[in-house]
Amino acid sequence: MASGRSPAAGASPRRAALWRTLAVVAALVILALTTPSIFPYDFCTYYSAGSLANDTGPAAAFDLTRLNERHSQIHPATGRRVGSFYYSPLFLAPAALLARLDFESAQRINQLLILLALGGLFYLVLEPRRPKWLLVMLILVFVAGDPVRIQFVYQNWTAFLVLLVALALRQTARGADRSAALIWALAFHLKLYTGLFLVPLFLLGKRRLAVSALLVFILLLALPLPWTGLAAPAAYFGSLAEEAGGGLTVFYNQISVPAALARLSRTPADWVTSNRPVESLALRGLVWLSFPAFVFALWKLRTRANGGVRALALTIPYLLLFLPKMWDHGQLLFLALFVLAALPRRVEVFAAGYLILSLSYFPLVQHLLDQALNGEVAPLQVQVLLLFYPLLNLLAAVAILQGEDDSRASPEKPPLAAQG
């Protein structure tokens, strides 16, 4: 019996997948060849945490004092301190495995894994149907954009986090709730703040998925207990609670509105002192007041065309604009919006061009900051430049709230709120 499907009908998707794969490989090769190797600040944290977990016990990995002591033993000549290990005990296991290797070998493996995670994200970004010229722009975003290239400066696991969020958004929009629940739970373990995506899921008809994701998160938290015991999860949540009460980091958060406002009343010398967070009741109030406004916006979207997808999309600029501890490498999360294709086409084009221009952003910021610290330029010049990403994120939020091109909606896929 004829299937009713011509060979050409199946060939086109395969051909598109092949071209996406070739574009991803080419972009990764260019990134690998052109990105400079810099001392991996964040990977030092992971390696030190894994070393402590192997030698002293998993709970010790969440102790900042012990982390810095171990880092000093591993790298006595750097004079730099490391930050806390903010991932759950589930992700302490790969850190412990890497720490069984010498540092240089572990770092090379970590770089390769980051490259592969970026490749997976890039493949998802290219998946929605777009004009060829826009696909070329998105390729340039990955080759030249600061949010991608800065991942190799920090060498942290933000690329894995954004890949998980992008996959979870894709599966959620497609109604694949089982895989989406698992992927959301893994994302929560990498960064607990991604749990904010539960809010649009609860409000917009995906309560079963939200509850499933929470249950899987708890199950995964229990998975390493035979190795970690109860002390490690307790230390993990304790470190998160301590961090939540630690105020804003000013210069290295180049994305959020509270950090931008905090810089107005402080000198450049205070901006770069990341271990002296800003304590401000007014700024804390701004963060807390933004949440009911966010929920109200989600509620208004529930009756709009494709409201579920747009509500999930709105969560991304909200996190970037109002999370107090969102450092500059977190801007990579913006690329998940291209996976959802939730921005109007004209805004998507503008955002792609904006991110291509970001190639010059990082060196220009560093140059102006050095001049401001030496009193050669006014701090206001740096403050204005540091609005680069907040303005992009604000534009995305406004565009998502205002609407989308009717031509972008897929007639074969119902709105998220109408699914399951």
ChimeraX attribute file (.defattr): number of C-alpha atoms within 10 A of each C-alpha:
attribute: neighborCount
match mode: 1-to-1
recipient: residues
	/A:1	3
	/A:2	5
	/A:3	5
	/A:4	7
	/A:5	8
	/A:6	9
	/A:7	8
	/A:8	9
	/A:9	10
	/A:10	10
	/A:11	11
	/A:12	11
	/A:13	11
	/A:14	12
	/A:15	11
	/A:16	14
	/A:17	15
	/A:18	12
	/A:19	13
	/A:20	20
	/A:21	17
	/A:22	13
	/A:23	19
	/A:24	23
	/A:25	16
	/A:26	15
	/A:27	21
	/A:28	19
	/A:29	13
	/A:30	14
	/A:31	18
	/A:32	17
	/A:33	9
	/A:34	12
	/A:35	15
	/A:36	11
	/A:37	11
	/A:38	10
	/A:39	14
	/A:40	16
	/A:41	16
	/A:42	18
	/A:43	22
	/A:44	25
	/A:45	25
	/A:46	29
	/A:47	30
	/A:48	28
	/A:49	32
	/A:50	28
	/A:51	26
	/A:52	25
	/A:53	25
	/A:54	18
	/A:55	11
	/A:56	11
	/A:57	17
	/A:58	27
	/A:59	21
	/A:60	22
	/A:61	32
	/A:62	28
	/A:63	18
	/A:64	18
	/A:65	15
	/A:66	16
	/A:67	27
	/A:68	20
	/A:69	16
	/A:70	21
	/A:71	24
	/A:72	17
	/A:73	11
	/A:74	15
	/A:75	13
	/A:76	11
	/A:77	8
	/A:78	10
	/A:79	8
	/A:80	11
	/A:81	16
	/A:82	20
	/A:83	17
	/A:84	21
	/A:85	24
	/A:86	21
	/A:87	20
	/A:88	23
	/A:89	31
	/A:90	20
	/A:91	18
	/A:92	25
	/A:93	19
	/A:94	13
	/A:95	25
	/A:96	22
	/A:97	15
	/A:98	20
	/A:99	22
	/A:100	14
	/A:101	14
	/A:102	10
	/A:103	17
	/A:104	9
	/A:105	13
	/A:106	18
	/A:107	20
	/A:108	11
	/A:109	14
	/A:110	18
	/A:111	21
	/A:112	13
	/A:113	16
	/A:114	20
	/A:115	22
	/A:116	17
	/A:117	20
	/A:118	24
	/A:119	22
	/A:120	20
	/A:121	26
	/A:122	27
	/A:123	19
	/A:124	20
	/A:125	22
	/A:126	24
	/A:127	16
	/A:128	13
	/A:129	11
	/A:130	12
	/A:131	7
	/A:132	9
	/A:133	10
	/A:134	17
	/A:135	20
	/A:136	13
	/A:137	17
	/A:138	25
	/A:139	22
	/A:140	17
	/A:141	26
	/A:142	26
	/A:143	23
	/A:144	22
	/A:145	23
	/A:146	23
	/A:147	24
	/A:148	23
	/A:149	22
	/A:150	19
	/A:151	23
	/A:152	22
	/A:153	17
	/A:154	17
	/A:155	24
	/A:156	22
	/A:157	20
	/A:158	21
	/A:159	27
	/A:160	20
	/A:161	22
	/A:162	25
	/A:163	24
	/A:164	25
	/A:165	26
	/A:166	27
	/A:167	23
	/A:168	23
	/A:169	23
	/A:170	18
	/A:171	18
	/A:172	25
	/A:173	22
	/A:174	16
	/A:175	20
	/A:176	15
	/A:177	21
	/A:178	13
	/A:179	15
	/A:180	25
	/A:181	24
	/A:182	21
	/A:183	24
	/A:184	30
	/A:185	27
	/A:186	25
	/A:187	26
	/A:188	23
	/A:189	23
	/A:190	22
	/A:191	15
	/A:192	16
	/A:193	13
	/A:194	20
	/A:195	16
	/A:196	15
	/A:197	21
	/A:198	20
	/A:199	18
	/A:200	28
	/A:201	23
	/A:202	15
	/A:203	17
	/A:204	24
	/A:205	17
	/A:206	22
	/A:207	16
	/A:208	14
	/A:209	24
	/A:210	22
	/A:211	15
	/A:212	18
	/A:213	26
	/A:214	19
	/A:215	15
	/A:216	17
	/A:217	21
	/A:218	13
	/A:219	12
	/A:220	18
	/A:221	18
	/A:222	16
	/A:223	13
	/A:224	18
	/A:225	15
	/A:226	8
	/A:227	13
	/A:228	19
	/A:229	15
	/A:230	14
	/A:231	13
	/A:232	24
	/A:233	21
	/A:234	13
	/A:235	19
	/A:236	22
	/A:237	16
	/A:238	14
	/A:239	17
	/A:240	18
	/A:241	11
	/A:242	10
	/A:243	14
	/A:244	12
	/A:245	11
	/A:246	16
	/A:247	19
	/A:248	27
	/A:249	26
	/A:250	28
	/A:251	23
	/A:252	17
	/A:253	25
	/A:254	26
	/A:255	32
	/A:256	31
	/A:257	22
	/A:258	25
	/A:259	28
	/A:260	20
	/A:261	13
	/A:262	19
	/A:263	21
	/A:264	12
	/A:265	9
	/A:266	13
	/A:267	12
	/A:268	24
	/A:269	12
	/A:270	18
	/A:271	21
	/A:272	15
	/A:273	13
	/A:274	15
	/A:275	12
	/A:276	14
	/A:277	16
	/A:278	19
	/A:279	14
	/A:280	13
	/A:281	10
	/A:282	11
	/A:283	19
	/A:284	16
	/A:285	11
	/A:286	14
	/A:287	18
	/A:288	12
	/A:289	11
	/A:290	15
	/A:291	13
	/A:292	11
	/A:293	11
	/A:294	16
	/A:295	16
	/A:296	11
	/A:297	14
	/A:298	24
	/A:299	16
	/A:300	12
	/A:301	24
	/A:302	21
	/A:303	12
	/A:304	14
	/A:305	17
	/A:306	22
	/A:307	24
	/A:308	28
	/A:309	26
	/A:310	28
	/A:311	30
	/A:312	25
	/A:313	27
	/A:314	27
	/A:315	22
	/A:316	23
	/A:317	25
	/A:318	19
	/A:319	22
	/A:320	27
	/A:321	27
	/A:322	20
	/A:323	19
	/A:324	23
	/A:325	22
	/A:326	21
	/A:327	18
	/A:328	20
	/A:329	24
	/A:330	22
	/A:331	27
	/A:332	23
	/A:333	20
	/A:334	23
	/A:335	26
	/A:336	24
	/A:337	22
	/A:338	22
	/A:339	22
	/A:340	21
	/A:341	23
	/A:342	26
	/A:343	27
	/A:344	19
	/A:345	16
	/A:346	11
	/A:347	17
	/A:348	19
	/A:349	16
	/A:350	14
	/A:351	23
	/A:352	23
	/A:353	17
	/A:354	16
	/A:355	26
	/A:356	22
	/A:357	15
	/A:358	19
	/A:359	19
	/A:360	13
	/A:361	18
	/A:362	15
	/A:363	12
	/A:364	14
	/A:365	16
	/A:366	12
	/A:367	12
	/A:368	19
	/A:369	24
	/A:370	15
	/A:371	16
	/A:372	19
	/A:373	17
	/A:374	12
	/A:375	11
	/A:376	11
	/A:377	14
	/A:378	15
	/A:379	19
	/A:380	13
	/A:381	13
	/A:382	21
	/A:383	20
	/A:384	10
	/A:385	14
	/A:386	22
	/A:387	16
	/A:388	16
	/A:389	23
	/A:390	20
	/A:391	15
	/A:392	19
	/A:393	24
	/A:394	17
	/A:395	17
	/A:396	25
	/A:397	20
	/A:398	13
	/A:399	19
	/A:400	23
	/A:401	20
	/A:402	11
	/A:403	17
	/A:404	20
	/A:405	11
	/A:406	9
	/A:407	9
	/A:408	15
	/A:409	15
	/A:410	10
	/A:411	8
	/A:412	6
	/A:413	13
	/A:414	16
	/A:415	22
	/A:416	24
	/A:417	22
	/A:418	14
	/A:419	17
	/A:420	12
